[in-house]
Amino acid sequence: MLRIRLSRHGAKKNPHYRVVVTEKRSPRDGRFLELVGYYNPAKKPVLLNLELDRIDYWIQKGAQPSDTVKSLVEKVRKSAPEPAIAGQ
């Protein structure tokens, strides 16, 4: 089973994370299939970049996002500007 989750990087007490698609049983910082974003909570403002189209693709293929990734995706979707509708 595939999972979309965070992979921790950075120094002690200074973490930053990669959002990766990986096999559920693989180690937290182990091998992954695709890097789909990054998250740095230590920066002010928080640095968060997700490739939503690739995340949607993997979810469509059966990958399950972790609870944390699910909340990060919701934050990005809320903050993204609404697409303009032609003719209005």
N, CA, C and O atoms as a CHARMM CRD file, in Angstrom:
* protein
*
  352
    1    1 MET  N      0.84200  -1.17600   0.00000 PROA 1      0.00000
    2    1 MET  CA     0.00000   0.00000   0.00000 PROA 1      0.00000
    3    1 MET  C      0.88700   1.24000   0.00000 PROA 1      0.00000
    4    1 MET  O      1.89100   1.30000   0.71000 PROA 1      0.00000
    5    2 LEU  N      0.50600   2.22500  -0.80200 PROA 2      0.00000
    6    2 LEU  CA     1.27100   3.46400  -0.88500 PROA 2      0.00000
    7    2 LEU  C      0.76300   4.47900   0.12400 PROA 2      0.00000
    8    2 LEU  O     -0.41600   4.49700   0.47700 PROA 2      0.00000
    9    3 ARG  N      1.67500   5.31800   0.57500 PROA 3      0.00000
   10    3 ARG  CA     1.36200   6.32800   1.57700 PROA 3      0.00000
   11    3 ARG  C      2.02300   7.64100   1.16900 PROA 3      0.00000
   12    3 ARG  O      3.15600   7.63900   0.68700 PROA 3      0.00000
   13    4 ILE  N      1.33100   8.75200   1.35400 PROA 4      0.00000
   14    4 ILE  CA     1.91100  10.07900   1.15700 PROA 4      0.00000
   15    4 ILE  C      2.18500  10.61000   2.54900 PROA 4      0.00000
   16    4 ILE  O      1.25700  10.82100   3.33000 PROA 4      0.00000
   17    5 ARG  N      3.46900  10.83200   2.86800 PROA 5      0.00000
   18    5 ARG  CA     3.82500  11.21700   4.23100 PROA 5      0.00000
   19    5 ARG  C      5.05400  12.11300   4.24900 PROA 5      0.00000
   20    5 ARG  O      5.67500  12.37300   3.21900 PROA 5      0.00000
   21    6 LEU  N      5.38700  12.57900   5.45200 PROA 6      0.00000
   22    6 LEU  CA     6.54300  13.44800   5.62800 PROA 6      0.00000
   23    6 LEU  C      7.80100  12.62700   5.86500 PROA 6      0.00000
   24    6 LEU  O      7.76900  11.58200   6.51400 PROA 6      0.00000
   25    7 SER  N      8.91100  13.12200   5.32400 PROA 7      0.00000
   26    7 SER  CA    10.22400  12.54200   5.54700 PROA 7      0.00000
   27    7 SER  C     11.07600  13.63400   6.18300 PROA 7      0.00000
   28    7 SER  O     11.23200  14.70900   5.60400 PROA 7      0.00000
   29    8 ARG  N     11.62700  13.37500   7.36400 PROA 8      0.00000
   30    8 ARG  CA    12.33000  14.40900   8.12900 PROA 8      0.00000
   31    8 ARG  C     13.76800  14.55100   7.65700 PROA 8      0.00000
   32    8 ARG  O     14.46800  13.56700   7.41800 PROA 8      0.00000
   33    9 HSD  N     14.18600  15.80200   7.52900 PROA 9      0.00000
   34    9 HSD  CA    15.56900  16.14000   7.18600 PROA 9      0.00000
   35    9 HSD  C     15.97600  17.33400   8.03200 PROA 9      0.00000
   36    9 HSD  O     15.14400  17.90600   8.73600 PROA 9      0.00000
   37   10 GLY  N     17.24300  17.71500   7.97000 PROA 10     0.00000
   38   10 GLY  CA    17.71900  18.86900   8.71900 PROA 10     0.00000
   39   10 GLY  C     18.45300  18.45500   9.97700 PROA 10     0.00000
   40   10 GLY  O     18.53100  17.27500  10.31800 PROA 10     0.00000
   41   11 ALA  N     18.98900  19.45500  10.65800 PROA 11     0.00000
   42   11 ALA  CA    19.78700  19.23800  11.85400 PROA 11     0.00000
   43   11 ALA  C     18.90100  19.01300  13.07800 PROA 11     0.00000
   44   11 ALA  O     17.68200  19.17800  13.03400 PROA 11     0.00000
   45   12 LYS  N     19.55300  18.63600  14.15200 PROA 12     0.00000
   46   12 LYS  CA    18.85700  18.45100  15.42400 PROA 12     0.00000
   47   12 LYS  C     18.19500  19.76600  15.83600 PROA 12     0.00000
   48   12 LYS  O     18.82800  20.82100  15.80100 PROA 12     0.00000
   49   13 LYS  N     16.94000  19.70000  16.21900 PROA 13     0.00000
   50   13 LYS  CA    16.12500  20.85200  16.62700 PROA 13     0.00000
   51   13 LYS  C     15.92000  21.88500  15.51300 PROA 13     0.00000
   52   13 LYS  O     15.49700  23.01000  15.78000 PROA 13     0.00000
   53   14 ASN  N     16.21500  21.50900  14.28300 PROA 14     0.00000
   54   14 ASN  CA    15.98700  22.39000  13.14000 PROA 14     0.00000
   55   14 ASN  C     15.48200  21.54600  11.95900 PROA 14     0.00000
   56   14 ASN  O     16.15600  21.43600  10.93500 PROA 14     0.00000
   57   15 PRO  N     14.29600  20.95500  12.11300 PROA 15     0.00000
   58   15 PRO  CA    13.83500  20.03700  11.06700 PROA 15     0.00000
   59   15 PRO  C     13.20200  20.76200   9.88800 PROA 15     0.00000
   60   15 PRO  O     12.65600  21.85600  10.03000 PROA 15     0.00000
   61   16 HSD  N     13.28400  20.14200   8.74300 PROA 16     0.00000
   62   16 HSD  CA    12.43400  20.47000   7.61100 PROA 16     0.00000
   63   16 HSD  C     12.02200  19.13800   7.00000 PROA 16     0.00000
   64   16 HSD  O     12.67300  18.11700   7.22000 PROA 16     0.00000
   65   17 TYR  N     10.95800  19.15300   6.24800 PROA 17     0.00000
   66   17 TYR  CA    10.35200  17.90300   5.79900 PROA 17     0.00000
   67   17 TYR  C     10.15300  17.90200   4.29500 PROA 17     0.00000
   68   17 TYR  O      9.92300  18.94300   3.67900 PROA 17     0.00000
   69   18 ARG  N     10.24700  16.71300   3.71800 PROA 18     0.00000
   70   18 ARG  CA     9.85800  16.48000   2.34400 PROA 18     0.00000
   71   18 ARG  C      8.55200  15.70500   2.37200 PROA 18     0.00000
   72   18 ARG  O      8.35700  14.83800   3.22400 PROA 18     0.00000
   73   19 VAL  N      7.66700  16.01200   1.45100 PROA 19     0.00000
   74   19 VAL  CA     6.42500  15.25800   1.31500 PROA 19     0.00000
   75   19 VAL  C      6.67600  14.24300   0.20200 PROA 19     0.00000
   76   19 VAL  O      6.91800  14.61700  -0.94500 PROA 19     0.00000
   77   20 VAL  N      6.61600  12.96200   0.55000 PROA 20     0.00000
   78   20 VAL  CA     6.98500  11.91000  -0.38900 PROA 20     0.00000
   79   20 VAL  C      5.88800  10.86100  -0.51400 PROA 20     0.00000
   80   20 VAL  O      5.06000  10.68600   0.38000 PROA 20     0.00000
   81   21 VAL  N      5.90600  10.17100  -1.64600 PROA 21     0.00000
   82   21 VAL  CA     5.04700   9.00800  -1.86800 PROA 21     0.00000
   83   21 VAL  C      5.94100   7.79000  -1.68600 PROA 21     0.00000
   84   21 VAL  O      6.95700   7.64700  -2.36600 PROA 21     0.00000
   85   22 THR  N      5.55500   6.91400  -0.76400 PROA 22     0.00000
   86   22 THR  CA     6.40000   5.77500  -0.44200 PROA 22     0.00000
   87   22 THR  C      5.55100   4.55700  -0.08600 PROA 22     0.00000
   88   22 THR  O      4.34500   4.66300   0.13300 PROA 22     0.00000
   89   23 GLU  N      6.19300   3.42500  -0.03400 PROA 23     0.00000
   90   23 GLU  CA     5.53700   2.20400   0.43300 PROA 23     0.00000
   91   23 GLU  C      5.28800   2.35100   1.93600 PROA 23     0.00000
   92   23 GLU  O      6.14400   2.86700   2.65500 PROA 23     0.00000
   93   24 LYS  N      4.15500   1.91400   2.40500 PROA 24     0.00000
   94   24 LYS  CA     3.76100   2.10000   3.80200 PROA 24     0.00000
   95   24 LYS  C      4.75700   1.48900   4.79000 PROA 24     0.00000
   96   24 LYS  O      4.98700   2.05300   5.86000 PROA 24     0.00000
   97   25 ARG  N      5.34400   0.35000   4.44600 PROA 25     0.00000
   98   25 ARG  CA     6.23300  -0.35000   5.36500 PROA 25     0.00000
   99   25 ARG  C      7.66800   0.17100   5.34400 PROA 25     0.00000
  100   25 ARG  O      8.46500  -0.23200   6.19100 PROA 25     0.00000
  101   26 SER  N      8.02200   1.04400   4.41400 PROA 26     0.00000
  102   26 SER  CA     9.40000   1.52600   4.33200 PROA 26     0.00000
  103   26 SER  C      9.69800   2.49000   5.48500 PROA 26     0.00000
  104   26 SER  O      8.77600   3.09100   6.03600 PROA 26     0.00000
  105   27 PRO  N     10.97500   2.64600   5.85600 PROA 27     0.00000
  106   27 PRO  CA    11.33400   3.54200   6.95700 PROA 27     0.00000
  107   27 PRO  C     10.96600   5.00000   6.64700 PROA 27     0.00000
  108   27 PRO  O     10.81600   5.38000   5.48500 PROA 27     0.00000
  109   28 ARG  N     10.82500   5.79400   7.69000 PROA 28     0.00000
  110   28 ARG  CA    10.40400   7.19400   7.54500 PROA 28     0.00000
  111   28 ARG  C     11.27900   7.96500   6.55600 PROA 28     0.00000
  112   28 ARG  O     10.76100   8.69600   5.71200 PROA 28     0.00000
  113   29 ASP  N     12.59200   7.80800   6.65300 PROA 29     0.00000
  114   29 ASP  CA    13.50000   8.54900   5.78500 PROA 29     0.00000
  115   29 ASP  C     14.11700   7.65900   4.71700 PROA 29     0.00000
  116   29 ASP  O     15.17200   7.97800   4.17000 PROA 29     0.00000
  117   30 GLY  N     13.45700   6.54200   4.42000 PROA 30     0.00000
  118   30 GLY  CA    13.98500   5.57600   3.46300 PROA 30     0.00000
  119   30 GLY  C     13.64000   5.93000   2.02500 PROA 30     0.00000
  120   30 GLY  O     13.39100   7.08600   1.68300 PROA 30     0.00000
  121   31 ARG  N     13.63400   4.89500   1.20100 PROA 31     0.00000
  122   31 ARG  CA    13.37000   5.06900  -0.21800 PROA 31     0.00000
  123   31 ARG  C     11.94700   5.55700  -0.44200 PROA 31     0.00000
  124   31 ARG  O     11.03600   5.26700   0.33400 PROA 31     0.00000
  125   32 PHE  N     11.78400   6.31400  -1.53500 PROA 32     0.00000
  126   32 PHE  CA    10.46200   6.80900  -1.88900 PROA 32     0.00000
  127   32 PHE  C     10.29500   6.78100  -3.39700 PROA 32     0.00000
  128   32 PHE  O     11.27600   6.71400  -4.13800 PROA 32     0.00000
  129   33 LEU  N      9.04700   6.83200  -3.84800 PROA 33     0.00000
  130   33 LEU  CA     8.75500   6.79400  -5.27600 PROA 33     0.00000
  131   33 LEU  C      8.83700   8.17500  -5.90800 PROA 33     0.00000
  132   33 LEU  O      9.37800   8.33500  -7.00200 PROA 33     0.00000
  133   34 GLU  N      8.28800   9.18600  -5.20400 PROA 34     0.00000
  134   34 GLU  CA     8.27600  10.52700  -5.78000 PROA 34     0.00000
  135   34 GLU  C      8.23600  11.57400  -4.67200 PROA 34     0.00000
  136   34 GLU  O      7.57500  11.40300  -3.64800 PROA 34     0.00000
  137   35 LEU  N      8.95600  12.65300  -4.90800 PROA 35     0.00000
  138   35 LEU  CA     8.93900  13.81500  -4.02700 PROA 35     0.00000
  139   35 LEU  C      7.85900  14.76000  -4.55300 PROA 35     0.00000
  140   35 LEU  O      7.93100  15.21200  -5.69600 PROA 35     0.00000
  141   36 VAL  N      6.85400  15.05900  -3.71800 PROA 36     0.00000
  142   36 VAL  CA     5.72600  15.86800  -4.18100 PROA 36     0.00000
  143   36 VAL  C      5.59200  17.20200  -3.44600 PROA 36     0.00000
  144   36 VAL  O      4.60600  17.91400  -3.63900 PROA 36     0.00000
  145   37 GLY  N      6.56300  17.54600  -2.61400 PROA 37     0.00000
  146   37 GLY  CA     6.52000  18.83900  -1.94600 PROA 37     0.00000
  147   37 GLY  C      7.49300  18.91100  -0.80400 PROA 37     0.00000
  148   37 GLY  O      8.21300  17.95500  -0.51700 PROA 37     0.00000
  149   38 TYR  N      7.51000  20.07200  -0.14400 PROA 38     0.00000
  150   38 TYR  CA     8.34500  20.25700   1.03400 PROA 38     0.00000
  151   38 TYR  C      7.65500  21.19300   2.01300 PROA 38     0.00000
  152   38 TYR  O      6.75700  21.95300   1.65300 PROA 38     0.00000
  153   39 TYR  N      8.10600  21.11600   3.27800 PROA 39     0.00000
  154   39 TYR  CA     7.47700  21.84800   4.37400 PROA 39     0.00000
  155   39 TYR  C      8.55100  22.20200   5.38300 PROA 39     0.00000
  156   39 TYR  O      9.26000  21.32500   5.87600 PROA 39     0.00000
  157   40 ASN  N      8.67500  23.49900   5.69500 PROA 40     0.00000
  158   40 ASN  CA     9.64300  23.94700   6.69000 PROA 40     0.00000
  159   40 ASN  C      8.91700  24.80400   7.72600 PROA 40     0.00000
  160   40 ASN  O      8.69300  25.99300   7.50200 PROA 40     0.00000
  161   41 PRO  N      8.54700  24.20000   8.86500 PROA 41     0.00000
  162   41 PRO  CA     7.80600  24.94300   9.88000 PROA 41     0.00000
  163   41 PRO  C      8.67400  25.91900  10.66600 PROA 41     0.00000
  164   41 PRO  O      8.13700  26.76800  11.37700 PROA 41     0.00000
  165   42 ALA  N     10.00000  25.82600  10.56200 PROA 42     0.00000
  166   42 ALA  CA    10.89100  26.69400  11.33000 PROA 42     0.00000
  167   42 ALA  C     11.01400  28.09000  10.71100 PROA 42     0.00000
  168   42 ALA  O     11.33600  29.04600  11.41700 PROA 42     0.00000
  169   43 LYS  N     10.76800  28.21900   9.42400 PROA 43     0.00000
  170   43 LYS  CA    10.86300  29.51900   8.75300 PROA 43     0.00000
  171   43 LYS  C      9.66400  30.37300   9.13100 PROA 43     0.00000
  172   43 LYS  O      8.57500  29.85700   9.38400 PROA 43     0.00000
  173   44 LYS  N      9.87000  31.66700   9.16500 PROA 44     0.00000
  174   44 LYS  CA     8.77300  32.60300   9.39800 PROA 44     0.00000
  175   44 LYS  C      8.66600  33.51100   8.18800 PROA 44     0.00000
  176   44 LYS  O      9.59100  34.29100   7.96100 PROA 44     0.00000
  177   45 PRO  N      7.61200  33.46700   7.39900 PROA 45     0.00000
  178   45 PRO  CA     6.44700  32.59000   7.48700 PROA 45     0.00000
  179   45 PRO  C      6.80600  31.15500   7.10500 PROA 45     0.00000
  180   45 PRO  O      7.82900  30.89900   6.47000 PROA 45     0.00000
  181   46 VAL  N      5.95100  30.24200   7.50000 PROA 46     0.00000
  182   46 VAL  CA     6.16900  28.81600   7.24700 PROA 46     0.00000
  183   46 VAL  C      6.28400  28.57800   5.74200 PROA 46     0.00000
  184   46 VAL  O      5.49500  29.10400   4.95800 PROA 46     0.00000
  185   47 LEU  N      7.26300  27.78900   5.35600 PROA 47     0.00000
  186   47 LEU  CA     7.49500  27.46800   3.94800 PROA 47     0.00000
  187   47 LEU  C      6.78700  26.16100   3.62200 PROA 47     0.00000
  188   47 LEU  O      7.12000  25.11500   4.17900 PROA 47     0.00000
  189   48 LEU  N      5.82100  26.21600   2.72900 PROA 48     0.00000
  190   48 LEU  CA     5.03100  25.04400   2.36700 PROA 48     0.00000
  191   48 LEU  C      4.79200  25.06500   0.86900 PROA 48     0.00000
  192   48 LEU  O      4.19500  26.00800   0.34900 PROA 48     0.00000
  193   49 ASN  N      5.24900  24.03900   0.17100 PROA 49     0.00000
  194   49 ASN  CA     5.07500  23.94300  -1.26800 PROA 49     0.00000
  195   49 ASN  C      4.67300  22.51500  -1.60300 PROA 49     0.00000
  196   49 ASN  O      5.43000  21.57700  -1.35300 PROA 49     0.00000
  197   50 LEU  N      3.48500  22.35000  -2.16600 PROA 50     0.00000
  198   50 LEU  CA     2.97800  21.03000  -2.52800 PROA 50     0.00000
  199   50 LEU  C      2.57200  21.02900  -3.99300 PROA 50     0.00000
  200   50 LEU  O      1.99500  22.00000  -4.48400 PROA 50     0.00000
  201   51 GLU  N      2.87400  19.94300  -4.68800 PROA 51     0.00000
  202   51 GLU  CA     2.42600  19.75700  -6.06400 PROA 51     0.00000
  203   51 GLU  C      1.07100  19.04200  -5.99500 PROA 51     0.00000
  204   51 GLU  O      1.00600  17.81200  -5.98900 PROA 51     0.00000
  205   52 LEU  N      0.00900  19.82000  -5.94400 PROA 52     0.00000
  206   52 LEU  CA    -1.32900  19.26100  -5.73600 PROA 52     0.00000
  207   52 LEU  C     -1.75600  18.33500  -6.87200 PROA 52     0.00000
  208   52 LEU  O     -2.46000  17.35300  -6.63400 PROA 52     0.00000
  209   53 ASP  N     -1.34100  18.63400  -8.10300 PROA 53     0.00000
  210   53 ASP  CA    -1.72100  17.76500  -9.20800 PROA 53     0.00000
  211   53 ASP  C     -1.10000  16.37500  -9.05900 PROA 53     0.00000
  212   53 ASP  O     -1.75200  15.37600  -9.36100 PROA 53     0.00000
  213   54 ARG  N      0.14700  16.29900  -8.59800 PROA 54     0.00000
  214   54 ARG  CA     0.79300  15.00000  -8.39300 PROA 54     0.00000
  215   54 ARG  C      0.20600  14.27700  -7.17600 PROA 54     0.00000
  216   54 ARG  O      0.06600  13.05400  -7.19000 PROA 54     0.00000
  217   55 ILE  N     -0.13600  15.02800  -6.12700 PROA 55     0.00000
  218   55 ILE  CA    -0.76700  14.42100  -4.95000 PROA 55     0.00000
  219   55 ILE  C     -2.12100  13.83600  -5.33700 PROA 55     0.00000
  220   55 ILE  O     -2.45600  12.72300  -4.93300 PROA 55     0.00000
  221   56 ASP  N     -2.89900  14.58300  -6.11600 PROA 56     0.00000
  222   56 ASP  CA    -4.19600  14.07800  -6.58200 PROA 56     0.00000
  223   56 ASP  C     -4.02000  12.83500  -7.44900 PROA 56     0.00000
  224   56 ASP  O     -4.81200  11.89600  -7.36000 PROA 56     0.00000
  225   57 TYR  N     -2.98200  12.82700  -8.28900 PROA 57     0.00000
  226   57 TYR  CA    -2.70000  11.66300  -9.12800 PROA 57     0.00000
  227   57 TYR  C     -2.44700  10.42700  -8.27300 PROA 57     0.00000
  228   57 TYR  O     -3.00400   9.36000  -8.53300 PROA 57     0.00000
  229   58 TRP  N     -1.60100  10.57400  -7.24700 PROA 58     0.00000
  230   58 TRP  CA    -1.27000   9.41100  -6.40400 PROA 58     0.00000
  231   58 TRP  C     -2.45200   8.96000  -5.56300 PROA 58     0.00000
  232   58 TRP  O     -2.62500   7.76300  -5.33100 PROA 58     0.00000
  233   59 ILE  N     -3.26900   9.90100  -5.10500 PROA 59     0.00000
  234   59 ILE  CA    -4.47400   9.52600  -4.35500 PROA 59     0.00000
  235   59 ILE  C     -5.42700   8.75100  -5.26600 PROA 59     0.00000
  236   59 ILE  O     -6.06000   7.78500  -4.83900 PROA 59     0.00000
  237   60 GLN  N     -5.52000   9.18600  -6.52600 PROA 60     0.00000
  238   60 GLN  CA    -6.35300   8.48100  -7.48900 PROA 60     0.00000
  239   60 GLN  C     -5.83400   7.06300  -7.73400 PROA 60     0.00000
  240   60 GLN  O     -6.62100   6.15900  -8.01600 PROA 60     0.00000
  241   61 LYS  N     -4.52700   6.86300  -7.62900 PROA 61     0.00000
  242   61 LYS  CA    -3.92100   5.54400  -7.80900 PROA 61     0.00000
  243   61 LYS  C     -4.01400   4.67900  -6.55200 PROA 61     0.00000
  244   61 LYS  O     -3.61900   3.51300  -6.57700 PROA 61     0.00000
  245   62 GLY  N     -4.53400   5.24000  -5.44600 PROA 62     0.00000
  246   62 GLY  CA    -4.74500   4.45200  -4.24600 PROA 62     0.00000
  247   62 GLY  C     -3.85800   4.80600  -3.07000 PROA 62     0.00000
  248   62 GLY  O     -3.95200   4.16200  -2.02500 PROA 62     0.00000
  249   63 ALA  N     -2.99900   5.80800  -3.20000 PROA 63     0.00000
  250   63 ALA  CA    -2.13900   6.21200  -2.08500 PROA 63     0.00000
  251   63 ALA  C     -2.97900   6.90000  -1.01100 PROA 63     0.00000
  252   63 ALA  O     -3.90000   7.65500  -1.32100 PROA 63     0.00000
  253   64 GLN  N     -2.65300   6.63300   0.25300 PROA 64     0.00000
  254   64 GLN  CA    -3.36800   7.22100   1.37800 PROA 64     0.00000
  255   64 GLN  C     -2.49000   8.30700   2.00600 PROA 64     0.00000
  256   64 GLN  O     -1.36400   8.01300   2.40700 PROA 64     0.00000
  257   65 PRO  N     -2.96900   9.55100   2.10400 PROA 65     0.00000
  258   65 PRO  CA    -2.16900  10.58600   2.78300 PROA 65     0.00000
  259   65 PRO  C     -2.22900  10.40200   4.29500 PROA 65     0.00000
  260   65 PRO  O     -3.24900   9.97700   4.83600 PROA 65     0.00000
  261   66 SER  N     -1.12500  10.72600   4.97300 PROA 66     0.00000
  262   66 SER  CA    -1.12400  10.69700   6.43000 PROA 66     0.00000
  263   66 SER  C     -2.00700  11.84000   6.93300 PROA 66     0.00000
  264   66 SER  O     -2.37200  12.72700   6.16200 PROA 66     0.00000
  265   67 ASP  N     -2.34400  11.82300   8.20200 PROA 67     0.00000
  266   67 ASP  CA    -3.19100  12.87300   8.76800 PROA 67     0.00000
  267   67 ASP  C     -2.54200  14.24600   8.61800 PROA 67     0.00000
  268   67 ASP  O     -3.21800  15.22300   8.29500 PROA 67     0.00000
  269   68 THR  N     -1.24100  14.32000   8.85000 PROA 68     0.00000
  270   68 THR  CA    -0.52900  15.58900   8.74400 PROA 68     0.00000
  271   68 THR  C     -0.53600  16.09800   7.30800 PROA 68     0.00000
  272   68 THR  O     -0.79500  17.27700   7.06600 PROA 68     0.00000
  273   69 VAL  N     -0.25700  15.22300   6.36600 PROA 69     0.00000
  274   69 VAL  CA    -0.25600  15.62700   4.95700 PROA 69     0.00000
  275   69 VAL  C     -1.65000  16.04700   4.52800 PROA 69     0.00000
  276   69 VAL  O     -1.80400  16.99800   3.76200 PROA 69     0.00000
  277   70 LYS  N     -2.65600  15.35400   5.00900 PROA 70     0.00000
  278   70 LYS  CA    -4.03600  15.70800   4.67800 PROA 70     0.00000
  279   70 LYS  C     -4.35100  17.13400   5.14500 PROA 70     0.00000
  280   70 LYS  O     -4.97200  17.90400   4.41200 PROA 70     0.00000
  281   71 SER  N     -3.92200  17.48600   6.36600 PROA 71     0.00000
  282   71 SER  CA    -4.18100  18.83900   6.86900 PROA 71     0.00000
  283   71 SER  C     -3.36400  19.88200   6.10400 PROA 71     0.00000
  284   71 SER  O     -3.84700  20.99300   5.88600 PROA 71     0.00000
  285   72 LEU  N     -2.14600  19.55200   5.69600 PROA 72     0.00000
  286   72 LEU  CA    -1.33700  20.48800   4.91000 PROA 72     0.00000
  287   72 LEU  C     -1.95700  20.73300   3.53600 PROA 72     0.00000
  288   72 LEU  O     -1.95300  21.86300   3.04600 PROA 72     0.00000
  289   73 VAL  N     -2.48400  19.68800   2.91800 PROA 73     0.00000
  290   73 VAL  CA    -3.13400  19.83100   1.61000 PROA 73     0.00000
  291   73 VAL  C     -4.36200  20.72500   1.74600 PROA 73     0.00000
  292   73 VAL  O     -4.60600  21.57300   0.88800 PROA 73     0.00000
  293   74 GLU  N     -5.13300  20.54300   2.80900 PROA 74     0.00000
  294   74 GLU  CA    -6.31400  21.39200   3.03300 PROA 74     0.00000
  295   74 GLU  C     -5.91000  22.85500   3.19900 PROA 74     0.00000
  296   74 GLU  O     -6.58700  23.74100   2.67800 PROA 74     0.00000
  297   75 LYS  N     -4.80800  23.12400   3.92300 PROA 75     0.00000
  298   75 LYS  CA    -4.32600  24.50000   4.08500 PROA 75     0.00000
  299   75 LYS  C     -3.95600  25.11900   2.74900 PROA 75     0.00000
  300   75 LYS  O     -4.29100  26.27300   2.48100 PROA 75     0.00000
  301   76 VAL  N     -3.26200  24.35500   1.90500 PROA 76     0.00000
  302   76 VAL  CA    -2.84200  24.87100   0.60700 PROA 76     0.00000
  303   76 VAL  C     -4.04900  25.12600  -0.27500 PROA 76     0.00000
  304   76 VAL  O     -4.10700  26.14000  -0.97100 PROA 76     0.00000
  305   77 ARG  N     -5.00700  24.22400  -0.25400 PROA 77     0.00000
  306   77 ARG  CA    -6.20600  24.41000  -1.08400 PROA 77     0.00000
  307   77 ARG  C     -7.01600  25.63100  -0.63400 PROA 77     0.00000
  308   77 ARG  O     -7.58000  26.33400  -1.47200 PROA 77     0.00000
  309   78 LYS  N     -7.08100  25.89100   0.67400 PROA 78     0.00000
  310   78 LYS  CA    -7.80300  27.06700   1.17100 PROA 78     0.00000
  311   78 LYS  C     -7.12100  28.35900   0.76700 PROA 78     0.00000
  312   78 LYS  O     -7.78800  29.33700   0.42700 PROA 78     0.00000
  313   79 SER  N     -5.79100  28.36900   0.80000 PROA 79     0.00000
  314   79 SER  CA    -5.05200  29.59000   0.51100 PROA 79     0.00000
  315   79 SER  C     -4.87000  29.85400  -0.97400 PROA 79     0.00000
  316   79 SER  O     -4.51800  30.96700  -1.36600 PROA 79     0.00000
  317   80 ALA  N     -5.10700  28.83400  -1.81300 PROA 80     0.00000
  318   80 ALA  CA    -4.93600  29.00300  -3.26400 PROA 80     0.00000
  319   80 ALA  C     -6.05100  29.89900  -3.79000 PROA 80     0.00000
  320   80 ALA  O     -7.20100  29.76900  -3.37000 PROA 80     0.00000
  321   81 PRO  N     -5.71800  30.81000  -4.70700 PROA 81     0.00000
  322   81 PRO  CA    -6.76400  31.67500  -5.27400 PROA 81     0.00000
  323   81 PRO  C     -7.72500  30.87600  -6.15800 PROA 81     0.00000
  324   81 PRO  O     -7.32900  29.91800  -6.82100 PROA 81     0.00000
  325   82 GLU  N     -8.97200  31.28200  -6.15300 PROA 82     0.00000
  326   82 GLU  CA    -9.99000  30.61700  -6.95900 PROA 82     0.00000
  327   82 GLU  C     -9.70600  30.90800  -8.43400 PROA 82     0.00000
  328   82 GLU  O     -9.37200  32.04100  -8.78100 PROA 82     0.00000
  329   83 PRO  N     -9.83300  29.90700  -9.30400 PROA 83     0.00000
  330   83 PRO  CA    -9.61800  30.15000 -10.73500 PROA 83     0.00000
  331   83 PRO  C    -10.71600  31.04200 -11.29800 PROA 83     0.00000
  332   83 PRO  O    -11.88800  30.91700 -10.94300 PROA 83     0.00000
  333   84 ALA  N    -10.30700  31.94400 -12.18500 PROA 84     0.00000
  334   84 ALA  CA   -11.25600  32.85400 -12.80600 PROA 84     0.00000
  335   84 ALA  C    -12.11000  32.09100 -13.81200 PROA 84     0.00000
  336   84 ALA  O    -11.61500  31.22800 -14.53600 PROA 84     0.00000
  337   85 ILE  N    -13.39200  32.42000 -13.84700 PROA 85     0.00000
  338   85 ILE  CA   -14.30800  31.77600 -14.78600 PROA 85     0.00000
  339   85 ILE  C    -14.45000  32.70100 -15.99300 PROA 85     0.00000
  340   85 ILE  O    -14.77300  33.88000 -15.84000 PROA 85     0.00000
  341   86 ALA  N    -14.21300  32.17500 -17.17700 PROA 86     0.00000
  342   86 ALA  CA   -14.28100  32.97700 -18.40300 PROA 86     0.00000
  343   86 ALA  C    -15.71500  33.46300 -18.63600 PROA 86     0.00000
  344   86 ALA  O    -16.67700  32.72300 -18.42700 PROA 86     0.00000
  345   87 GLY  N    -15.83700  34.71500 -19.07000 PROA 87     0.00000
  346   87 GLY  CA   -17.15000  35.25800 -19.38800 PROA 87     0.00000
  347   87 GLY  C    -17.80600  35.99000 -18.23300 PROA 87     0.00000
  348   87 GLY  O    -18.95600  36.41300 -18.35000 PROA 87     0.00000
  349   88 GLN  N    -17.10400  36.15000 -17.11900 PROA 88     0.00000
  350   88 GLN  CA   -17.70300  36.88000 -15.99700 PROA 88     0.00000
  351   88 GLN  C    -16.91600  38.10400 -15.68200 PROA 88     0.00000
  352   88 GLN  O    -17.26900  38.84500 -14.76500 PROA 88     0.00000
